[in-house]
Amino acid sequence: MTRAGMDDALLDVLHEYWGYAEFRPLQQVAMTAVLDDRDSLVVLPTGGGKSLCYQAPALCREGTAVVVSPLISLMKDQVDALRVCGISAACLNSSLDQEESRQVLRDVRAGKIKLLYVAPERLMLENMLCLLAEINLSYIVIDEAHCVSMWGHDFRPHYRVLSELKNIFPQCGIHAYTATATEDVRSDIAVQLGLKTPEILIGSFDRPNLTYSVARRADR
């Protein structure tokens, strides 16, 4: 697919499933990196369209994209929102009973799921890795990627095991996303995940609609 064709396909998906007519800042570059199978590290503020950067490309190619997320509530919110848009998404976590988990696994094997959300500790289980090796794995997203870094404000040990993903799936693009990461944290994320010459995109955190005012208290 040519670059122009890629952009057209992405815009068609954005319009069909989300009702958007154009890209937001950095979305086009981030989505293109995903479709090009180039590793990426994307830092965008909350409300900056971060999730769309890795969700939309899943609908432009074959296979299942895996999204690593640290919290059940985040997975549920994302999956529910995708399903409302008519997108086949699912999650695997401890909130599912045994039969529900089995059904998700059957759907993944059958190629029915475009976006699969999973916790890091579940992803790195041997049976899960074997499943991903069997299917058409499109790409892997590490959401809340600051959890990988000991320098981050929300370090989670389970995220450290994700460093093996690049060795297990060397041909698969890995994309790290976060809404907050200092330069040191960004560097550590890239090292810990073994990202290969990643596309690094950092959005603006300027909020021109917000103002601060300071007033002296009357009793002082």
N, CA, C and O of each residue as an XYZ file, in Angstrom:
880
protein
N       0.838     -1.190      0.000
C       0.000      0.000      0.000
C       0.881      1.249      0.000
O       1.820      1.347      0.789
N       0.581      2.198     -0.879
C       1.334      3.443     -0.922
C       1.020      4.288      0.309
O       0.039      4.040      1.010
N       1.868      5.292      0.565
C       1.630      6.166      1.711
C       0.289      6.888      1.577
O      -0.453      7.021      2.550
N      -0.014      7.352      0.362
C      -1.295      8.028      0.149
C      -2.453      7.063      0.375
O      -3.469      7.421      0.971
N      -2.285      5.832     -0.112
C      -3.329      4.824      0.088
C      -3.507      4.484      1.552
O      -4.621      4.243      2.018
N      -2.387      4.469      2.277
C      -2.426      4.189      3.709
C      -3.204      5.280      4.445
O      -4.046      4.991      5.294
N      -2.912      6.528      4.111
C      -3.606      7.652      4.746
C      -5.099      7.609      4.444
O      -5.928      7.855      5.320
N      -5.433      7.295      3.192
C      -6.848      7.218      2.814
C      -7.564      6.115      3.588
O      -8.691      6.293      4.049
N      -6.889      4.972      3.724
C      -7.491      3.852      4.453
C      -7.717      4.213      5.917
O      -8.758      3.888      6.488
N      -6.747      4.882      6.517
C      -6.882      5.291      7.913
C      -8.009      6.308      8.090
O      -8.792      6.219      9.036
N      -8.083      7.268      7.180
C      -9.148      8.270      7.267
C     -10.520      7.630      7.077
O     -11.488      8.016      7.733
N     -10.598      6.652      6.180
C     -11.867      5.939      5.985
C     -12.295      5.238      7.275
O     -13.466      5.267      7.653
N     -11.329      4.610      7.940
C     -11.617      3.912      9.199
C     -12.039      4.905     10.277
O     -13.010      4.672     10.997
N     -11.307      6.015     10.386
C     -11.651      7.030     11.386
C     -13.070      7.557     11.184
O     -13.810      7.779     12.142
N     -13.427      7.750      9.931
C     -14.756      8.283      9.637
C     -15.846      7.237      9.860
O     -16.892      7.532     10.439
N     -15.592      6.008      9.394
C     -16.615      4.961      9.486
C     -16.915      4.556     10.925
O     -18.076      4.380     11.296
N     -15.870      4.409     11.733
C     -16.069      3.870     13.081
C     -16.145      4.932     14.182
O     -16.781      4.719     15.214
N     -15.496      6.066     13.954
C     -15.479      7.088     15.012
C     -16.094      8.422     14.589
O     -16.315      9.299     15.424
N     -16.368      8.572     13.305
C     -17.002      9.795     12.835
C     -16.076     10.977     12.677
O     -16.539     12.116     12.599
N     -14.756     10.731     12.626
C     -13.786     11.814     12.474
C     -13.413     11.988     11.006
O     -13.309     11.015     10.259
N     -13.215     13.235     10.608
C     -12.895     13.522      9.210
C     -11.418     13.813      8.990
O     -10.969     13.895      7.847
N     -10.654     13.969     10.075
C      -9.239     14.295      9.921
C      -8.448     13.783     11.119
O      -9.007     13.420     12.154
N      -7.122     13.765     10.944
C      -6.241     13.342     12.026
C      -6.065     14.468     13.041
O      -6.130     15.647     12.695
N      -5.844     14.091     14.288
C      -5.405     15.046     15.292
C      -3.882     15.077     15.280
O      -3.259     14.209     14.669
N      -3.265     16.064     15.946
C      -1.800     16.176     15.904
C      -1.096     14.870     16.267
O      -1.406     14.233     17.273
N      -0.143     14.492     15.420
C       0.725     13.322     15.563
C       0.038     11.983     15.294
O       0.716     10.960     15.206
N      -1.283     11.964     15.161
C      -1.956     10.686     14.935
C      -1.529     10.024     13.630
O      -1.291      8.817     13.592
N      -1.431     10.807     12.567
C      -1.084     10.239     11.267
C       0.283      9.571     11.308
O       0.447      8.459     10.806
N       1.261     10.241     11.902
C       2.618      9.687     11.974
C       2.633      8.436     12.848
O       3.277      7.443     12.510
N       1.922      8.491     13.971
C       1.878      7.344     14.880
C       1.214      6.141     14.220
O       1.707      5.019     14.338
N       0.113      6.362     13.534
C      -0.595      5.270     12.865
C       0.236      4.680     11.734
O       0.239      3.468     11.519
N       0.936      5.545     11.019
C       1.784      5.074      9.921
C       2.908      4.190     10.441
O       3.250      3.188      9.812
N       3.485      4.550     11.580
C       4.533      3.721     12.179
C       4.001      2.329     12.495
O       4.698      1.333     12.302
N       2.770      2.264     12.980
C       2.156      0.965     13.281
C       2.004      0.146     12.007
O       2.372     -1.028     11.972
N       1.465      0.759     10.967
C       1.236      0.029      9.717
C       2.536     -0.335      9.016
O       2.578     -1.295      8.247
N       3.593      0.418      9.274
C       4.908      0.121      8.689
C       5.691     -0.907      9.503
O       6.801     -1.280      9.125
N       5.122     -1.365     10.614
C       5.805     -2.307     11.514
C       7.096     -1.731     12.075
O       8.062     -2.460     12.305
N       7.110     -0.409     12.297
C       8.239      0.235     12.964
C       7.884      0.447     14.430
O       6.806      0.954     14.741
N       8.773      0.068     15.321
C       8.530      0.293     16.744
C       8.301      1.780     16.998
O       8.821      2.631     16.275
N       7.525      2.081     18.022
C       7.263      3.492     18.316
C       7.076      3.717     19.812
O       6.715      2.812     20.565
N       7.335      4.947     20.208
C       7.116      5.405     21.582
C       6.366      6.724     21.486
O       6.906      7.718     21.002
N       5.132      6.732     21.944
C       4.256      7.885     21.759
C       3.814      8.424     23.116
O       3.275      7.694     23.948
N       4.054      9.717     23.319
C       3.642     10.393     24.551
C       2.636     11.474     24.170
O       2.997     12.497     23.589
N       1.387     11.235     24.500
C       0.324     12.189     24.202
C      -0.497     12.427     25.460
O      -0.731     11.496     26.231
N      -0.938     13.661     25.677
C      -1.713     13.952     26.889
C      -3.071     13.266     26.866
O      -3.586     12.921     25.803
N      -3.635     13.075     28.032
C      -4.987     12.534     28.129
C      -5.943     13.418     27.337
O      -5.946     14.640     27.485
N      -6.751     12.785     26.499
C      -7.652     13.544     25.646
C      -7.040     13.931     24.319
O      -7.664     14.637     23.527
N      -5.802     13.468     24.064
C      -5.117     13.821     22.827
C      -5.301     12.831     21.695
O      -4.641     12.942     20.661
N      -6.190     11.860     21.874
C      -6.426     10.884     20.810
C      -5.397      9.777     20.775
O      -5.140      9.195     19.721
N      -4.803      9.482     21.921
C      -3.734      8.489     22.007
C      -4.209      7.094     21.604
O      -3.548      6.421     20.813
N      -5.335      6.661     22.135
C      -5.802      5.294     21.880
C      -6.095      5.041     20.407
O      -5.850      3.947     19.899
N      -6.619      6.050     19.727
C      -6.927      5.891     18.304
C      -5.687      5.573     17.485
O      -5.776      4.918     16.447
N      -4.528      6.034     17.949
C      -3.289      5.827     17.199
C      -2.977      4.351     17.004
O      -2.393      3.966     15.991
N      -3.364      3.523     17.970
C      -3.106      2.090     17.815
C      -4.376      1.275     17.547
O      -4.294      0.107     17.167
N      -5.545      1.886     17.743
C      -6.781      1.157     17.464
C      -7.135      1.176     15.978
O      -7.473      0.140     15.407
N      -7.058      2.345     15.355
C      -7.442      2.464     13.948
C      -6.613      1.576     13.018
O      -7.187      0.947     12.128
N      -5.282      1.497     13.185
C      -4.501      0.643     12.282
C      -4.917     -0.824     12.307
O      -4.739     -1.529     11.314
N      -5.469     -1.296     13.425
C      -5.889     -2.699     13.516
C      -6.971     -3.026     12.501
O      -7.124     -4.180     12.100
N      -7.724     -2.009     12.083
C      -8.812     -2.217     11.136
C      -8.356     -2.055      9.696
O      -9.147     -2.213      8.766
N      -7.075     -1.737      9.512
C      -6.530     -1.534      8.165
C      -5.650     -2.696      7.720
O      -5.062     -2.653      6.639
N      -5.557     -3.728      8.543
C      -4.710     -4.860      8.193
C      -5.282     -6.139      8.792
O      -6.144     -6.105      9.670
N      -4.783     -7.262      8.297
C      -5.232     -8.557      8.789
C      -4.635     -8.838     10.166
O      -3.630     -8.243     10.554
N      -5.267     -9.751     10.891
C      -4.698    -10.208     12.149
C      -5.285     -9.544     13.376
O      -6.193     -8.716     13.300
N      -4.733     -9.940     14.511
C      -5.175     -9.442     15.811
C      -4.078     -8.617     16.462
O      -2.936     -9.066     16.561
N      -4.415     -7.427     16.902
C      -3.476     -6.588     17.649
C      -3.686     -6.837     19.138
O      -4.821     -6.926     19.605
N      -2.594     -6.946     19.873
C      -2.654     -7.184     21.315
C      -2.285     -5.901     22.048
O      -1.265     -5.278     21.754
N      -3.118     -5.517     22.999
C      -2.886     -4.310     23.789
C      -2.681     -4.708     25.248
O      -3.566     -5.300     25.867
N      -1.521     -4.385     25.789
C      -1.220     -4.676     27.190
C      -1.682     -3.496     28.035
O      -1.299     -2.352     27.791
N      -2.508     -3.791     29.029
C      -3.060     -2.741     29.886
C      -2.969     -3.186     31.341
O      -3.170     -4.366     31.629
N      -2.673     -2.271     32.270
C      -2.420     -2.680     33.655
C      -3.656     -2.861     34.528
O      -3.584     -3.519     35.565
N      -4.788     -2.289     34.125
C      -5.959     -2.290     34.996
C      -7.186     -2.861     34.296
O      -7.439     -2.566     33.128
N      -7.941     -3.677     35.017
C      -9.160     -4.265     34.470
C     -10.141     -3.179     34.047
O     -10.790     -3.295     33.008
N     -10.247     -2.128     34.847
C     -11.193     -1.053     34.529
C     -10.842     -0.366     33.215
O     -11.730     -0.021     32.436
N      -9.547     -0.168     32.967
C      -9.121      0.446     31.708
C      -9.451     -0.454     30.528
O      -9.940      0.013     29.499
N      -9.181     -1.747     30.680
C      -9.503     -2.693     29.605
C     -10.995     -2.661     29.286
O     -11.392     -2.572     28.124
N     -11.809     -2.733     30.328
C     -13.258     -2.768     30.130
C     -13.748     -1.505     29.437
O     -14.564     -1.581     28.518
N     -13.264     -0.353     29.864
C     -13.679      0.906     29.243
C     -13.327      0.925     27.762
O     -14.144      1.314     26.927
N     -12.102      0.501     27.438
C     -11.649      0.508     26.046
C     -12.459     -0.475     25.202
O     -12.926     -0.133     24.116
N     -12.621     -1.692     25.708
C     -13.341     -2.716     24.951
C     -14.802     -2.329     24.762
O     -15.350     -2.491     23.672
N     -15.428     -1.825     25.800
C     -16.827     -1.394     25.683
C     -16.976     -0.295     24.636
O     -17.907     -0.320     23.831
N     -16.060      0.667     24.647
C     -16.123      1.773     23.683
C     -15.929      1.274     22.257
O     -16.603      1.740     21.339
N     -15.014      0.331     22.068
C     -14.776     -0.222     20.734
C     -15.997     -0.989     20.236
O     -16.374     -0.868     19.070
N     -16.602     -1.760     21.096
C     -17.783     -2.533     20.694
C     -18.947     -1.630     20.328
O     -19.712     -1.938     19.414
N     -19.085     -0.521     21.034
C     -20.130      0.446     20.691
C     -19.929      0.958     19.270
O     -20.894      1.241     18.560
N     -18.669      1.073     18.863
C     -18.343      1.535     17.506
C     -18.453      0.421     16.469
O     -18.244      0.663     15.280
N     -18.778     -0.791     16.901
C     -18.907     -1.904     15.970
C     -17.612     -2.627     15.683
O     -17.491     -3.296     14.657
N     -16.638     -2.506     16.575
C     -15.319     -3.118     16.386
C     -15.205     -4.348     17.279
O     -15.556     -4.302     18.458
N     -14.713     -5.447     16.714
C     -14.584     -6.695     17.468
C     -13.376     -6.621     18.396
O     -12.233     -6.745     17.956
N     -13.642     -6.419     19.670
C     -12.589     -6.311     20.681
C     -12.953     -7.190     21.866
O     -14.125     -7.475     22.112
N     -11.929     -7.615     22.594
C     -12.153     -8.463     23.762
C     -11.015     -8.261     24.741
O      -9.978     -7.691     24.401
N     -11.220     -8.735     25.965
C     -10.153     -8.675     26.958
C     -10.057    -10.013     27.682
O     -11.022    -10.773     27.756
N      -8.880    -10.274     28.207
C      -8.637    -11.457     29.028
C      -8.109    -10.987     30.369
O      -7.002    -10.456     30.458
N      -8.898    -11.183     31.408
C      -8.455    -10.800     32.748
C      -9.241    -11.585     33.789
O     -10.089    -12.409     33.445
N      -8.961    -11.331     35.043
C      -9.541    -12.113     36.129
C     -11.026    -11.852     36.355
O     -11.658    -12.554     37.144
N     -11.594    -10.856     35.677
C     -13.024    -10.589     35.845
C     -13.885    -11.564     35.049
O     -15.092    -11.649     35.271
N     -13.267    -12.303     34.120
C     -13.990    -13.266     33.297
C     -14.026    -14.625     33.987
O     -13.049    -15.033     34.615
N     -15.155    -15.323     33.868
C     -15.180    -16.682     34.389
C     -14.529    -17.610     33.367
O     -14.145    -17.179     32.280
N     -14.410    -18.879     33.723
C     -13.663    -19.820     32.891
C     -14.248    -19.947     31.493
O     -13.506    -19.963     30.511
N     -15.558    -20.038     31.392
C     -16.184    -20.203     30.087
C     -16.037    -18.938     29.241
O     -15.832    -19.022     28.030
N     -16.139    -17.781     29.868
C     -15.952    -16.530     29.127
C     -14.535    -16.438     28.578
O     -14.336    -16.010     27.441
N     -13.559    -16.833     29.369
C     -12.166    -16.819     28.908
C     -11.972    -17.782     27.747
O     -11.295    -17.458     26.771
N     -12.563    -18.960     27.852
C     -12.447    -19.941     26.769
C     -13.056    -19.417     25.478
O     -12.520    -19.642     24.393
N     -14.186    -18.714     25.601
C     -14.828    -18.176     24.407
C     -13.957    -17.115     23.745
O     -13.854    -17.070     22.519
N     -13.333    -16.269     24.547
C     -12.421    -15.267     23.984
C     -11.278    -15.953     23.249
O     -10.919    -15.544     22.145
N     -10.707    -16.983     23.845
C      -9.600    -17.706     23.215
C     -10.052    -18.363     21.916
O      -9.308    -18.371     20.936
N     -11.266    -18.912     21.899
C     -11.790    -19.503     20.659
C     -11.938    -18.440     19.581
O     -11.598    -18.669     18.420
N     -12.444    -17.285     19.970
C     -12.625    -16.197     19.002
C     -11.284    -15.700     18.468
O     -11.164    -15.373     17.287
N     -10.281    -15.644     19.336
C      -8.949    -15.214     18.896
C      -8.389    -16.215     17.892
O      -7.867    -15.824     16.849
N      -8.494    -17.495     18.201
C      -7.994    -18.532     17.281
C      -8.716    -18.487     15.937
O      -8.127    -18.771     14.894
N      -9.993    -18.128     15.977
C     -10.790    -18.076     14.752
C     -10.578    -16.786     13.972
O     -11.155    -16.609     12.899
N      -9.763    -15.891     14.495
C      -9.494    -14.634     13.807
C     -10.634    -13.639     13.873
O     -10.746    -12.760     13.018
N     -11.485    -13.770     14.888
C     -12.649    -12.893     14.995
C     -12.376    -11.605     15.773
O     -13.186    -10.679     15.747
N     -11.245    -11.548     16.459
C     -10.942    -10.401     17.321
C      -9.879     -9.515     16.678
O      -8.805     -9.995     16.316
N     -10.171     -8.239     16.536
C      -9.198     -7.298     15.972
C      -8.283     -6.710     17.040
O      -7.102     -6.472     16.785
N      -8.822     -6.476     18.236
C      -8.034     -5.901     19.331
C      -8.278     -6.715     20.599
O      -9.405     -6.818     21.083
N      -7.204     -7.287     21.122
C      -7.284     -8.095     22.334
C      -6.529     -7.395     23.455
O      -5.329     -7.145     23.338
N      -7.225     -7.081     24.537
C      -6.621     -6.422     25.699
C      -6.283     -7.467     26.754
O      -7.095     -8.338     27.063
N      -5.082     -7.371     27.298
C      -4.626     -8.377     28.247
C      -3.650     -7.755     29.245
O      -2.916     -6.826     28.907
N      -3.647     -8.269     30.464
C      -2.707     -7.801     31.485
C      -1.329     -8.394     31.217
O      -1.234     -9.477     30.640
N      -0.255     -7.710     31.624
C       1.099     -8.198     31.316
C       1.381     -9.581     31.882
O       2.009    -10.406     31.218
N       0.919     -9.846     33.112
C       1.195    -11.151     33.715
C       0.470    -12.271     32.975
O       0.969    -13.395     32.922
N      -0.700    -11.983     32.404
C      -1.440    -12.973     31.614
C      -0.775    -13.177     30.260
O      -0.668    -14.304     29.776
N      -0.335    -12.094     29.660
C       0.285    -12.172     28.340
C       1.516    -13.062     28.333
O       1.745    -13.796     27.371
N       2.310    -13.005     29.397
C       3.584    -13.706     29.407
C       3.487    -15.152     29.889
O       4.513    -15.810     30.061
N       2.279    -15.652     30.108
C       2.115    -17.071     30.419
C       2.440    -17.902     29.181
O       2.190    -17.472     28.055
N       2.991    -19.077     29.391
C       3.445    -19.900     28.262
C       2.312    -20.231     27.295
O       2.500    -20.179     26.080
N       1.136    -20.572     27.828
C       0.035    -20.933     26.929
C      -0.439    -19.744     26.110
O      -0.885    -19.906     24.974
N      -0.342    -18.538     26.687
C      -0.746    -17.342     25.948
C       0.252    -17.024     24.846
O      -0.138    -16.677     23.731
N       1.528    -17.141     25.151
C       2.557    -16.887     24.144
C       2.466    -17.900     23.011
O       2.689    -17.556     21.850
N       2.140    -19.146     23.341
C       1.970    -20.170     22.304
C       0.791    -19.829     21.402
O       0.855    -20.015     20.187
N      -0.285    -19.328     22.003
C      -1.448    -18.929     21.213
C      -1.086    -17.811     20.246
O      -1.453    -17.862     19.072
N      -0.374    -16.810     20.730
C      -0.003    -15.682     19.870
C       0.928    -16.117     18.749
O       0.918    -15.535     17.665
N       1.732    -17.141     19.011
C       2.630    -17.656     17.978
C       1.852    -18.392     16.891
O       2.325    -18.516     15.761
N       0.668    -18.877     17.229
C      -0.142    -19.641     16.277
C      -0.993    -18.750     15.382
O      -1.266    -19.100     14.234
N      -1.408    -17.609     15.897
C      -2.342    -16.759     15.162
C      -1.592    -15.733     14.312
O      -0.365    -15.646     14.344
N      -2.362    -14.965     13.559
C      -1.798    -13.853     12.793
C      -1.726    -12.639     13.724
O      -2.669    -11.854     13.821
N      -0.591    -12.507     14.400
C      -0.389    -11.407     15.352
C       0.001    -10.150     14.586
O       1.053    -10.107     13.947
N      -0.838     -9.141     14.651
C      -0.623     -7.931     13.865
C       0.472     -7.048     14.464
O       1.433     -6.705     13.775
N       0.337     -6.681     15.724
C       1.341     -5.886     16.439
C       0.993     -5.891     17.920
O      -0.079     -6.350     18.314
N       1.902     -5.380     18.731
C       1.712     -5.358     20.181
C       1.813     -3.919     20.682
O       2.727     -3.181     20.316
N       0.869     -3.541     21.514
C       0.851     -2.202     22.109
C       1.048     -2.325     23.618
O       0.392     -3.135     24.273
N       1.941     -1.531     24.153
C       2.118     -1.450     25.599
C       1.509     -0.126     26.047
O       2.135      0.927     25.929
N       0.287     -0.188     26.561
C      -0.364      1.031     27.039
C       0.099      1.322     28.465
O       0.507      0.416     29.191
N       0.031      2.594     28.858
C       0.551      3.012     30.170
C       2.009      2.552     30.314
O       2.406      1.992     31.336
N       2.787      2.807     29.261
C       4.150      2.261     29.176
C       5.090      2.784     30.253
O       6.139      2.183     30.487
N       4.746      3.883     30.914
C       5.603      4.372     32.003
C       5.709      3.350     33.131
O       6.627      3.417     33.948
N       4.766      2.398     33.176
C       4.812      1.343     34.197
C       6.024      0.429     34.015
O       6.383     -0.312     34.930
N       6.658      0.478     32.835
C       7.843     -0.344     32.565
C       9.050      0.173     33.336
O       9.912     -0.602     33.749
N       9.105      1.483     33.526
C      10.311      2.131     34.038
C      10.310      2.291     35.552
O       9.324      2.732     36.143
N      11.428      1.927     36.167
C      11.589      2.151     37.605
C      11.665      3.638     37.919
O      11.477      4.055     39.062
N      11.949      4.448     36.869
C      12.018      5.896     37.054
C      10.643      6.537     36.919
O      10.480      7.726     37.193
N       9.657      5.755     36.498
C       8.318      6.299     36.322
C       7.574      6.400     37.638
O       7.999      5.835     38.646
N       6.463      7.120     37.629
C       5.718      7.360     38.868
C       4.822      6.185     39.243
O       4.246      6.175     40.331
N       4.694      5.198     38.363
C       3.769      4.086     38.614
C       4.395      2.771     38.172
O       3.762      1.979     37.473
N       5.642      2.538     38.581
C       6.368      1.327     38.185
C       5.622      0.077     38.643
O       5.184     -0.019     39.790
N       5.487     -0.880     37.721
C       4.835     -2.155     38.032
C       5.758     -3.294     37.613
O       6.071     -3.424     36.429
N       6.197     -4.117     38.552
C       7.158     -5.191     38.249
C       6.709     -6.105     37.118
O       7.539     -6.566     36.334
N       5.402     -6.375     37.019
C       4.923     -7.267     35.960
C       5.257     -6.724     34.569
O       5.407     -7.494     33.620
N       5.372     -5.407     34.450
C       5.677     -4.816     33.147
C       7.103     -5.130     32.700
O       7.396     -5.124     31.505
N       7.991     -5.406     33.660
C       9.383     -5.669     33.304
C       9.530     -6.944     32.463
O      10.445     -7.041     31.645
N       8.638     -7.917     32.660
C       8.744     -9.169     31.903
C       8.439     -8.958     30.421
O       8.729     -9.823     29.595
N       7.859     -7.819     30.090
C       7.547     -7.533     28.690
C       8.802     -7.333     27.856
O       8.733     -7.284     26.628
N       9.943     -7.217     28.511
C      11.207     -7.057     27.781
C      11.491     -8.254     26.882
O      12.273     -8.146     25.938
N      10.862     -9.396     27.167
C      11.087    -10.597     26.365
C      10.305    -10.601     25.055
O      10.589    -11.405     24.167
N       9.335     -9.720     24.928
C       8.469     -9.758     23.751
C       9.232     -9.588     22.446
O       8.934    -10.261     21.459
N      10.214     -8.694     22.435
C      10.953     -8.438     21.199
C      11.751     -9.662     20.774
O      11.938     -9.898     19.580
N      12.222    -10.438     21.740
C      12.949    -11.659     21.409
C      12.005    -12.759     20.933
O      12.346    -13.539     20.044
N      10.822    -12.814     21.528
C       9.859    -13.861     21.173
C       9.201    -13.576     19.829
O       8.972    -14.490     19.037
N       8.897    -12.302     19.574
C       8.242    -11.901     18.322
C       9.081    -10.823     17.628
O       8.668     -9.665     17.570
N      10.250    -11.191     17.103
C      11.180    -10.187     16.559
C      10.649     -9.427     15.345
O      11.072     -8.298     15.095
N       9.736    -10.024     14.593
C       9.218     -9.364     13.399
C       7.978     -8.521     13.684
O       7.428     -7.887     12.784
N       7.549     -8.520     14.928
C       6.308     -7.834     15.289
C       6.610     -6.437     15.829
O       7.459     -6.278     16.707
N       5.923     -5.440     15.311
C       6.106     -4.083     15.811
C       5.611     -3.956     17.244
O       4.558     -4.488     17.597
N       6.376     -3.250     18.066
C       5.979     -3.007     19.449
C       5.846     -1.503     19.654
O       6.744     -0.734     19.311
N       4.722     -1.102     20.212
C       4.396      0.318     20.297
C       4.051      0.688     21.736
O       3.093      0.170     22.309
N       4.839      1.582     22.305
C       4.677      1.996     23.700
C       3.932      3.328     23.756
O       4.299      4.285     23.075
N       2.893      3.376     24.568
C       2.068      4.580     24.683
C       1.924      5.003     26.139
O       1.750      4.168     27.027
N       1.997      6.288     26.370
C       1.797      6.821     27.715
C       1.381      8.285     27.624
O       1.636      8.962     26.627
N       0.744      8.752     28.675
C       0.368     10.166     28.734
C       1.363     10.964     29.550
O       1.245     12.185     29.656
N       2.343     10.284     30.127
C       3.298     10.995     30.977
C       4.624     10.259     31.025
O       4.683      9.093     31.417
N       5.691     10.944     30.624
C       7.023     10.340     30.681
C       8.080     11.420     30.493
O       8.075     12.138     29.492
N       8.981     11.531     31.455
C      10.113     12.446     31.321
C      11.092     11.876     30.305
O      10.924     10.750     29.835
N      12.108     12.650     29.970
C      13.108     12.165     29.016
C      13.795     10.904     29.534
O      14.024      9.965     28.773
N      14.123     10.880     30.824
C      14.753      9.690     31.401
C      13.832      8.478     31.326
O      14.271      7.372     31.010
N      12.565      8.692     31.616
C      11.603      7.586     31.565
C      11.432      7.092     30.136
O      11.345      5.886     29.903
N      11.383      8.014     29.175
C      11.252      7.608     27.773
C      12.430      6.746     27.346
O      12.249      5.721     26.689
N      13.622      7.155     27.714
C      14.816      6.382     27.359
C      14.775      5.002     27.993
O      15.127      4.007     27.359
N      14.344      4.947     29.246
C      14.276      3.667     29.951
C      13.227      2.752     29.336
O      13.448      1.547     29.220
N      12.094      3.308     28.944
C      11.050      2.514     28.289
C      11.597      1.853     27.026
O      11.407      0.657     26.806
N      12.281      2.650     26.199
C      12.831      2.122     24.947
C      13.829      1.003     25.204
O      13.839     -0.002     24.493
N      14.666      1.175     26.217
C      15.667      0.157     26.550
C      14.996     -1.094     27.103
O      15.297     -2.205     26.666
N      14.097     -0.922     28.052
C      13.454     -2.066     28.701
C      12.642     -2.904     27.721
O      12.595     -4.128     27.847
N      12.008     -2.266     26.755
C      11.187     -2.995     25.790
C      11.974     -3.438     24.566
O      11.441     -4.133     23.701
N      13.242     -3.037     24.489
C      14.063     -3.441     23.355
C      13.595     -2.863     22.037
O      13.730     -3.503     20.994
N      13.045     -1.657     22.072
C      12.544     -1.035     20.843
C      13.695     -0.756     19.888
O      14.742     -0.252     20.294
N      13.495     -1.086     18.618
C      14.521     -0.918     17.594
C      14.305      0.389     16.839
O      13.321      0.542     16.116
N      15.233      1.333     17.013
C      15.150      2.655     16.378
C      13.699      3.141     16.306
O      13.171      3.359     15.215
N      13.062      3.310     17.449
C      11.630      3.633     17.455
C      11.318      5.026     16.933
O      12.130      5.945     17.035
N      10.133      5.160     16.378
C       9.569      6.471     16.055
C       9.127      7.076     17.382
O       8.227      6.547     18.034
N       9.753      8.181     17.785
C       9.429      8.806     19.066
C       8.615     10.071     18.812
O       9.072     10.995     18.140
N       7.418     10.096     19.355
C       6.505     11.209     19.140
C       6.053     11.759     20.487
O       5.578     11.015     21.345
N       6.204     13.059     20.662
C       5.848     13.694     21.928
C       4.900     14.851     21.639
O       5.273     15.821     20.981
N       3.693     14.742     22.127
C       2.697     15.769     21.885
C       2.846     16.956     22.815
O       3.576     16.902     23.805
N       2.155     18.011     22.488
C       2.177     19.217     23.316
C       1.226     19.058     24.501
O       0.102     18.575     24.362
N       1.708     19.476     25.661
C       0.876     19.431     26.860
C       0.348     20.819     27.226
O      -0.205     21.026     28.306
N       0.531     21.754     26.309
C       0.024     23.107     26.533
C      -1.500     23.103     26.471
O      -2.078     22.573     25.522
N      -2.140     23.676     27.452
C      -3.604     23.781     27.478
C      -3.985     25.259     27.479
O      -4.212     25.832     28.545
N      -4.060     25.891     26.294
C      -4.313     27.337     26.226
C      -5.673     27.743     26.781
O      -5.893     28.916     27.080
N      -6.589     26.783     26.920
C      -7.915     27.117     27.454
C      -7.934     27.180     28.979
O      -8.945     27.544     29.581
N      -6.794     26.818     29.605
C      -6.716     26.866     31.062
C      -5.934     28.094     31.509
O      -4.894     28.420     30.935
N      -6.431     28.761     32.518
C      -5.728     29.916     33.077
C      -5.668     29.782     34.593
O      -6.528     29.153     35.211
N      -4.645     30.379     35.175
C      -4.491     30.384     36.625
C      -4.551     31.828     37.121
O      -3.999     32.732     36.493
N      -5.205     32.028     38.218
C      -5.221     33.358     38.831
C      -4.953     33.204     40.323
O      -5.393     32.241     40.950
N      -4.229     34.161     40.876
C      -3.865     34.131     42.293
C      -4.422     35.381     42.959
O      -4.238     36.495     42.468
N      -5.100     35.186     44.075
C      -5.679     36.327     44.799
C      -5.298     36.235     46.270
O      -5.257     35.146     46.843
N      -5.023     37.367     46.866
C      -4.692     37.399     48.293
C      -5.972     37.233     49.123
O      -6.994     37.863     48.847
N      -5.892     36.379     50.136
C      -7.039     36.195     51.009
C      -7.315     37.469     51.807
O      -6.395     38.172     52.225
N      -8.589     37.745     52.005
C      -8.971     38.992     52.677
C      -8.503     39.046     54.120
O      -8.279     40.133     54.652
N      -8.348     37.887     54.770
C      -7.966     37.880     56.186
C      -6.465     37.824     56.376
O      -6.000     37.588     57.491
N      -5.697     38.032     55.326
C      -4.229     38.024     55.446
C      -3.654     39.422     55.220
O      -2.439     39.607     55.282
